Amino acid sequence: MPLRRPTWHVWVGTVNGVALITVIALPLAALVVWVLARRRSAAGVTSAWRLSLAEVGIVYGTVPWVWMIMLAGGQDGAVSLVPLRDLVTMPTGQVVGNLLVFAALGFFAPLRFAALASVPRVLALAAGCSVLVEAAQYVLPLDRVSSVDDVLLNAAGAGLAALASRRWWRATAAASSDRPRPAAAAAR
């Protein structure tokens, strides 16, 4: 008799379950943006909506992808350190998925953190995060292949997303981060 997985596994242990939870959580994410922005606006924070949307966007757009790639796989756990070797045999869906893993981080991080308003910095951040995920896939018994090509694609996706948000970086640098406006400036 085959082992039967618990019902909760369908929700948290499958790609379809994670995707469904992500869709169901969208109204909650929108509510969190609204609550954060209202609280910041009341405290006099400049760019309250931009900061709130960027923070929630980073989390909402990144966590489900990382969750999916940390699910158990059906391959023997291995490491592939030769660049571009796996890329030529990778299915298109996997290439697109790898490009999307840190895309939200790449898009929103420069909007939230002025220090990250540069493509090389976003690439470094995404590559570092990707190396951590790939190392975790190798160390944990997930039966997944940890590949340098995944790191390259994850970083490339974040870099492309950062370029897509580049037109809004100047406003982030001009805003005074998340500090409230001084009382005298707010009264003007």
N, C-alpha and C positions, 0 to 999 in steps of 0.2 A: 504494500500500500504506500503510495507516494506521500511525502510530507506535505502538509498543507500550511501555507503561510497565514499568519494572522490577518484579519481584515484590515487593520490599520496599515499594513504593508502596501496595500494597493494605493493608499493615499500618499504615503511618505517615502516609499521604497521603489516607485516606478516613475519613469519619465512622464507618462500620462498623468499620474497623480500629482506630480510636482507642477506640471503645466496647468492642471485644473485648479490647484490651490493658488497659483499665481494669478489666474484670471479672477477667481473669487475674491482675492485680496486687493484687487484694484480699487474698489470703492474705499476700503480702509486706508490704502495709501493716499488717496486723494483727500480723505478726511484728515490724515496726519499732516499733510502739506498745509491744509487750511488752518488747522489749530496752531501749528508752529508759526505760520505767517502772521496770524492774528495776535499771538502773544508777543512776537517780535515787534510788530507794528505798534502795539500798545506800549512797548518799552522804548520806542523811538529808534529801533534798529533800521539803518538804511538798507535798502534792497532786501527787505524781509521776505518777500515772495520768492525772489531769485534764490536766496540762500536755502529756504525751506524746500523748494522744488528740487534744487540740486542735491541736497542731503537725502531726501526720500528717493530721488531718482537713482542715486548711486546704489543705495541698498536694494530697492525694488528691482532695479535692472541688472544687478550683479548676483545677488544671493541665489535666485532660482537656478541660474546657469551653473554656478559653482556646486550647488546642491545636486544637480543632475550629473555632473561629471564626477561627483564623489560617490555615486551609487555603484553597487557592485557590478562589474562587467562580466562578460562571458569569455574572456581571453585569459591566457596564462599571463600572470604578472611579469613584465619584462621592462627593460630600459633600452631606449634607442637614442644614442647620442650623436649619430651621424646626421648633420643638417641636410634637409631636403630629401632624404631617403624615403621616409614614410609619406611625404607629401604627394609624390607621384602616384601612389597607390591608394590614397585616401579618397573615399567617396565624396562627391560634391556636398552632400548634406553635412558631413563631418567637417569639411573645410569651412562652410558657412557657420556652423555651430561654434567652431573654434574662434572665428572672427568675432562672434557676438558675445563670448564669455565676459570680456572686460570692456565691451563697447560702451556701456552705460557709465562705467568708471571713467573712461577716456573722454566721454562727452561732458559729463557733469563736474568732474573734479576740478578742471580749470575755472569753472563758473563759481565754484564754492571756495576754492583756495587759490588766491592770487599767485602764490609761490609755484603752483603747478601749471601756470599759464604759459607753457612752452611744450612743443611736441616732444623734444628729447626727454623732458622730465616725465611726461605722461608715458612715453615708451618705457622708461626705466621703471616707473611704478608698476605698470602692467606686467612687464617682464619679471620683476621681483615677485609679484603676487602669483604669477603663473608658475614660477619655479617652486614656490611654496606648495601650490596645489599639486603639481606633478610629483614633488617629493612625498607629499602625503599619500598620493595614489600608490606610490611604490612601497612606502613603509607600512601602510595599512593593508590588510589582506583583502583588496578590492578586485583582484584579478583584472587589472587594467594595464595597458602599456603606457609607461611614462616616456614621452617623446620630446626631444628638443624642437621638433616641428610644431608641436602643440604650443610650446612657449612662443615660438616665432609668430604663429598665427594669432594667438591671444594678444600679443603686444601689437601686432600690425592692426588688428581690429580696434584696439584702443586708440592707436595713433590716427587711424582714419576717422574715427568718431570725434577725436579731439579737433581734427581739421574741420569737421563739419560744424563744430560749435565755436570756432575761432572768432567769428564776427562779434560774439558777445563777450569775449575776454576783456576788452578794454573797459567795459562797464564794470566788470568785477574788480579790476585793478583800481578804477576810479572810486568805487564805493569804499567806505571805510571799514572793510571786513564786516564783522558782526558786532562792532561796538556801537552802543547807543549814541545818538547825536547829543552834543552838549546842550544844556537847557537854553542857553543864549541863541544857539544856531537853530534850535527847534522852534523858538518863539518868533523868528523872522518870517 
